[in-house]
Every structure is written in C-alpha cells, then in structure tokens.
Amino acid sequence: MASSTSIQFIELALSSNSPFNLSYLDPNQKWLIRDHLLSFLHDFPSFTPSSGTFVHDDGMAASLLCLTGDLHISAATPLVPLTIWLHENHPLMPPIVFVTPNSAPPPTLRPDHPFVAPSGATACPYLHTWAHPGCSLSNLVRNLVRLFSHDHPLSPAPVSAGGGFRFAHPSFVSRREAMDRLAGAVYYDVAKFGAGARREIEELTELQAEMAKRVEFVEGMVGGFEREKEDLKKRAMELAEQADVVANWLRFSDRERVAAVIEGDEIEKAFETVEAEWEPVLDCLACDRASEDTIYALDKAVEVGVVSFEAYMKQVRVLAREQFSHRALLVKLRGSSILNWTH
C-alpha cells in the first residue's frame, strides 16, 4: 500500500494551487494521473513519487511527475533501478522509462540489450503498443519484470537461442508474451546479421584494396607491353629498310657469283672491297681488334681468379707482339694515320 507521505505528495502536486507548476493542465487528466499513481504505489510500494524537469529529444522541457525505485527480478539477479516519467499527455501517451543505475560504483548496462539502450532508455513492446484505457503503469512494470527475468539489463547476455527467451510453449503463452518473445528474438537475429554483415564488409573492403593493387600492377604490365610493341614496330621498320638496302644491292650485283658464294657457305666473300689493296689492311685491323679484345678478356679473368698472373703475363706478351706486328704492317701499308682506326 502507498505510504501517507507519497499520497500527500501526489495530492499536493496535482492540486489547483500546486507549487510545482506541473505541465498537466486538464483537471480530468490530473484525476486520472492521481488514480494511476495511487494504484501503482499500491502494487509497488517501494517506488517513490517526485517531480522534475524532463527534456524531450526535440529539446522541449516539461515539468513532470516521476516514479523511482528498484525493481526486484529474482534472488539471483541484481535489482533494476527504474525511473518512470509520466508524459505531459498521460495517459494518452506512454510513460518514459529509464533504467538508471545509481549505486557506487554504478553497474554497467549491457550494450546489446534488446529493450534497454546504453543510455538507459527503455523501449519494450508494451510501450510501443500503449493504449488507454487498456494499459496501466502496474502492468507495464509487471511486463518489465517478466522481460528482465529472461534477459536482465545488468547481467551478461544469455547464451541460449533467441537471446535467452525461455518462454512456455506458444500455445500456452499470452499475446503480450508472444510479442515480447518475438521482439527479443528479432533483435538478436538482427544483431547477429549486422555483425556478419560488418565482417563481410571488412573482408570485401580488404578484397577491394587488393584488387586495386592488382589492377594497378596489370595496368603497368599492359603499359610496358604497349611500349615494347611500339619498340618492336620501330625495329621491324628499321629491319625492313635494311632489307630493302640489301635487296637493292643484290639487284645491281653479280647474282650468279653471290648465289655461288652463299651455297658454298662463304657469305663474307660475297661482299668485295672497292680496291684489292684494302684487304690486308682490313685483315690487320681485324687482328688488332681481336688481340685487344683478348687482352681485355684476360684482364677480367685475372680479376675473378680464373687465370693466374703468370699465365696472364705470358699470354699478354704474345698478344702484344702480334698486335705490334699488325700495327707495324698497317703503318707500312697506309701510313701512321691508319693507327687512328685502332682506337
């Protein structure tokens, strides 16, 4: 039963000369609120009435009555501190309910509860389907007791299927209980689907980044192939021009002699110098270049340790003598200016 102090507060707050300046203006509405509060406090005497300023989500402030108290769920679970604000259009509008932990340290609200938001705001099917005169404050709290007995807002989430709602067989439950069970099951299904969707989005994001890298790599390869294709086209054009030059030369040369030389695997004899006296000069130049290349190769062999220094010196002396002989012959044939061709 409601205490005399609570009754006196309600009477004073809803009187015509109330000092609280509440937002309830209709006298008939005040009588309904009085009856609802007295009936509620008769069923739940542990709650205490009070008044205060409530700010709605749209920023509008109202001076309202509220009920505060701890809701007993079971001996194995903690009490649920509850604050119930009576809307300025009560009972046509549903109450505004909050779970408000007030102990020290305050217990942590579950962030994944189907009916209680992290801010403590409570939204259950009973509030969503509130209708006057079929709904009441007492039945609202009884509904919350039943909901929290299956899924406590201050305890870890139950592990069983459907978020832990262990209701009776559907043929034995009330319409209200069936709606509560459906709302809780849908919440957990949506949460599970959302978690899976977020994981899939993360995986697809990583795949997208990897595909972007591969696209960049393939585009680089295609660009390289295009450049190589252009280079090959240019090289083909150069070879075609050179082939035209050779074809023109063959057209004006002794075809029978050229064919005979080619068949005899002496292709180099198909090309004659302008003057026969240049043949020994070209031979000497070729020998000089060959000696120079051989000496260079021996230098590299000594560096890597393939040839010993003694063998290197012996071969270099032989090559130097041969090179000296070839260059002396060149000077004899064409003068000292021919030595410029050896560099």
C-alpha positions in Angstrom: 0.0 0.0 0.0 1.2 3.5 -0.7 2.6 5.4 2.2 0.9 8.5 3.5 3.8 10.7 2.5 3.5 9.6 -1.1 -0.2 10.1 -1.1 0.2 13.6 0.3 2.8 14.5 -2.3 0.6 13.3 -5.1 -2.4 15.3 -3.8 -0.3 18.4 -3.4 1.4 18.1 -6.7 -1.9 17.7 -8.6 -3.9 20.3 -6.7 -5.0 23.6 -8.2 -2.7 25.6 -6.1 0.3 23.3 -6.5 3.7 24.9 -6.0 5.3 22.5 -8.6 3.8 24.2 -11.7 3.5 20.8 -13.5 2.7 20.5 -17.2 -0.6 18.7 -16.6 -3.3 21.3 -17.3 -6.5 19.4 -17.7 -8.3 18.7 -14.3 -9.7 15.4 -15.7 -6.2 14.4 -16.7 -5.0 15.2 -13.2 -7.6 12.9 -11.6 -6.6 10.1 -14.0 -2.9 10.6 -13.1 -3.8 10.5 -9.4 -5.7 7.3 -9.7 -2.9 5.7 -11.8 -0.3 6.7 -9.4 -2.2 5.5 -6.3 -2.9 2.2 -8.0 0.7 1.7 -9.0 2.0 2.6 -5.5 -0.5 0.1 -4.0 1.1 -2.6 -6.2 4.7 -1.4 -5.9 5.1 0.5 -2.6 8.9 0.5 -2.9 8.7 3.2 -5.5 8.7 6.9 -4.6 6.9 9.7 -6.5 8.6 13.0 -7.2 8.7 15.8 -9.8 11.3 17.3 -12.0 12.1 18.8 -15.4 12.3 16.4 -18.3 13.9 17.4 -21.6 12.5 15.6 -24.6 14.6 14.6 -27.6 13.4 17.7 -29.5 14.7 20.0 -26.8 11.3 20.8 -25.3 11.3 20.9 -21.5 8.4 19.9 -19.3 7.7 19.7 -15.6 6.6 16.1 -15.0 5.9 13.6 -12.2 8.1 10.6 -12.0 8.4 7.3 -10.0 11.7 6.0 -8.9 12.5 2.7 -7.3 14.4 -0.6 -7.5 12.7 -3.4 -9.4 13.1 -6.9 -7.9 13.6 -9.5 -10.6 14.9 -12.6 -8.7 17.1 -13.5 -5.8 19.9 -14.5 -8.2 20.0 -11.2 -10.1 20.7 -7.6 -9.1 17.9 -5.1 -8.6 17.0 -2.9 -11.5 16.8 0.8 -10.7 13.9 2.3 -12.6 12.7 5.8 -13.3 9.3 6.3 -14.8 8.3 9.7 -16.1 4.6 10.5 -16.8 4.3 12.2 -20.1 2.5 15.6 -20.1 -0.2 13.9 -22.2 -0.6 10.9 -19.9 -2.4 8.5 -20.1 -2.9 9.0 -23.9 0.9 8.9 -24.4 3.1 6.1 -22.9 5.3 6.7 -19.9 9.0 7.4 -20.4 11.1 4.7 -18.7 14.8 4.6 -17.9 17.0 2.1 -16.2 19.1 4.4 -14.0 21.9 2.6 -12.1 22.6 4.7 -9.0 24.8 2.6 -6.8 28.5 3.2 -6.2 30.2 2.0 -8.4 27.2 2.0 -10.8 26.6 -1.3 -12.6 27.2 -1.3 -16.3 24.3 -1.6 -18.6 24.6 -4.2 -21.3 25.3 -2.5 -24.7 23.4 -5.2 -26.6 20.2 -5.4 -24.7 17.1 -5.7 -26.9 14.9 -3.4 -24.8 17.3 -1.1 -22.9 19.6 1.3 -24.8 23.1 2.1 -23.4 21.7 5.5 -22.2 19.2 3.5 -20.1 16.1 4.5 -22.2 13.7 1.5 -22.2 11.6 0.7 -25.2 9.6 -2.6 -25.0 6.6 -3.8 -27.0 4.2 -2.8 -24.1 5.3 0.8 -24.5 5.1 0.7 -28.3 1.5 -0.6 -28.1 0.4 1.6 -25.2 -3.3 2.4 -25.4 -5.6 4.0 -22.9 -7.5 2.6 -21.0 -6.2 -0.9 -21.7 -2.7 -0.2 -20.4 -1.5 0.8 -16.9 1.6 1.6 -15.0 1.3 -1.5 -12.9 1.0 -3.8 -15.9 3.9 -2.0 -17.6 6.2 -2.8 -14.6 5.0 -6.4 -14.5 5.8 -6.7 -18.1 9.3 -5.4 -17.5 9.8 -7.8 -14.6 8.9 -10.7 -17.0 11.2 -9.4 -19.7 14.1 -8.8 -17.4 13.7 -12.2 -15.8 14.6 -13.7 -19.2 17.1 -11.0 -20.3 18.5 -8.9 -17.4 19.9 -5.5 -18.4 22.6 -5.6 -15.8 23.8 -9.2 -16.3 25.7 -10.8 -19.2 23.6 -11.8 -22.2 22.1 -15.3 -22.0 23.7 -17.9 -24.2 20.6 -19.8 -25.3 19.0 -19.5 -28.7 16.9 -16.4 -29.4 18.8 -14.3 -26.9 17.7 -16.5 -23.9 14.0 -16.1 -24.0 12.7 -19.3 -22.3 9.0 -18.8 -22.6 6.4 -21.6 -22.4 5.1 -23.4 -25.4 3.4 -20.9 -27.8 0.0 -22.5 -27.3 0.2 -21.6 -23.5 1.6 -18.0 -23.7 -0.4 -14.8 -23.9 -0.5 -12.5 -26.8 1.7 -10.0 -24.9 4.3 -12.6 -24.0 4.4 -13.8 -27.6 5.0 -10.2 -28.8 7.8 -9.8 -26.2 9.4 -13.1 -27.3 9.2 -12.1 -31.0 10.7 -8.7 -30.4 13.6 -10.1 -28.4 14.3 -12.9 -31.0 14.1 -10.4 -33.9 16.6 -8.0 -32.1 19.2 -10.8 -31.6 18.7 -12.0 -35.2 19.2 -8.5 -36.5 22.3 -8.0 -34.2 23.7 -11.3 -35.5 23.0 -10.4 -39.1 24.6 -7.0 -38.6 27.7 -8.4 -37.1 28.0 -10.8 -40.0 27.4 -8.0 -42.5 30.1 -5.9 -40.9 32.6 -8.7 -41.1 31.7 -9.3 -44.7 32.0 -5.5 -45.4 35.5 -5.6 -43.9 36.5 -8.6 -45.9 35.1 -7.0 -49.1 37.0 -3.8 -48.3 40.2 -5.7 -48.0 39.5 -7.5 -51.2 38.8 -4.2 -52.9 42.1 -2.8 -51.8 43.9 -6.0 -53.1 42.1 -5.8 -56.4 43.0 -2.2 -56.8 46.7 -3.1 -56.3 46.3 -5.9 -58.9 44.6 -3.5 -61.3 47.5 -1.1 -60.9 50.0 -3.9 -61.5 48.2 -5.2 -64.6 47.9 -1.7 -66.0 51.6 -1.2 -65.5 52.3 -4.5 -67.3 49.9 -3.5 -70.2 51.7 -0.2 -70.5 55.0 -2.0 -70.7 53.7 -4.3 -73.3 52.4 -1.3 -75.3 55.8 0.3 -75.2 57.5 -2.9 -76.1 55.1 -3.3 -79.0 55.9 0.2 -80.3 59.7 -0.5 -80.0 59.2 -3.8 -81.9 57.3 -1.9 -84.6 60.2 0.6 -84.9 62.7 -2.2 -85.0 60.7 -4.0 -87.7 60.6 -0.9 -89.8 64.4 -0.5 -89.4 65.0 -4.1 -90.4 62.6 -3.7 -93.4 64.6 -0.6 -94.5 67.9 -2.6 -94.2 66.4 -5.5 -96.1 65.5 -3.1 -98.9 69.0 -1.8 -99.0 70.4 -5.4 -99.3 67.8 -6.2 -101.9 68.8 -3.2 -104.0 72.4 -4.1 -103.6 71.7 -7.7 -104.8 69.7 -6.3 -107.7 72.7 -4.5 -109.1 75.4 -7.1 -108.2 76.5 -10.2 -109.9 73.7 -12.5 -108.9 75.4 -15.7 -110.1 78.6 -15.1 -108.1 76.6 -14.1 -105.0 74.5 -17.3 -105.2 77.6 -19.5 -105.7 79.3 -17.9 -102.6 76.2 -18.4 -100.5 75.8 -22.0 -101.5 79.4 -22.6 -100.6 78.9 -21.2 -97.0 81.3 -18.3 -97.7 78.9 -15.4 -97.4 81.5 -12.9 -96.4 83.2 -13.3 -99.8 80.0 -12.0 -101.5 81.0 -8.5 -100.4 84.0 -7.1 -102.1 86.0 -4.0 -101.2 86.4 -1.3 -103.7 90.1 -1.9 -104.1 92.0 -5.2 -103.6 94.8 -3.4 -101.7 92.4 -2.8 -98.8 92.1 -6.5 -98.0 95.4 -6.8 -96.0 94.6 -3.5 -94.2 91.2 -4.9 -93.1 92.8 -8.1 -92.0 95.4 -6.3 -89.9 92.7 -4.1 -88.3 90.6 -7.2 -87.5 93.6 -9.0 -85.9 94.4 -5.8 -83.9 90.8 -5.7 -82.6 90.9 -9.4 -81.8 94.1 -9.0 -79.8 92.7 -6.0 -77.9 89.5 -8.0 -77.1 91.5 -11.0 -75.9 93.7 -8.8 -73.6 90.5 -7.3 -72.1 89.1 -10.7 -71.5 92.3 -11.8 -69.8 92.1 -8.7 -67.5 88.7 -9.8 -66.4 89.8 -13.4 -65.9 92.7 -12.3 -63.6 90.3 -10.1 -61.6 88.0 -13.1 -60.8 90.9 -15.5 -60.3 90.2 -17.7 -63.3 93.7 -17.2 -64.8 96.9 -16.9 -62.8 99.0 -13.8 -63.0 101.9 -15.8 -64.6 99.7 -17.2 -67.3 98.2 -13.8 -67.9 101.6 -12.1 -68.4 102.7 -14.9 -70.7 99.7 -14.6 -72.9 99.7 -10.7 -72.9 103.3 -10.7 -74.1 102.4 -13.0 -77.0 99.4 -10.9 -77.9 101.3 -7.6 -77.6 104.0 -8.9 -80.0 101.3 -10.0 -82.5 99.5 -6.6 -82.1 102.7 -4.8 -82.6 103.4 -6.7 -85.8 99.9 -6.0 -87.2 100.2 -2.3 -86.4 103.7 -2.1 -88.0 102.2 -3.6 -91.1 99.4 -1.1 -91.1 101.8 1.8 -90.9 103.8 0.3 -93.8 100.7 -0.1 -95.9 98.7 3.1 -95.2 100.9 5.4 -93.1 100.8 6.3 -89.4 97.3 7.9 -89.8 95.8 4.4 -90.0 96.5 3.9 -86.3 93.7 6.2 -85.5 91.4 3.4 -86.7 92.6 1.1 -83.9 91.2 3.3 -81.1 
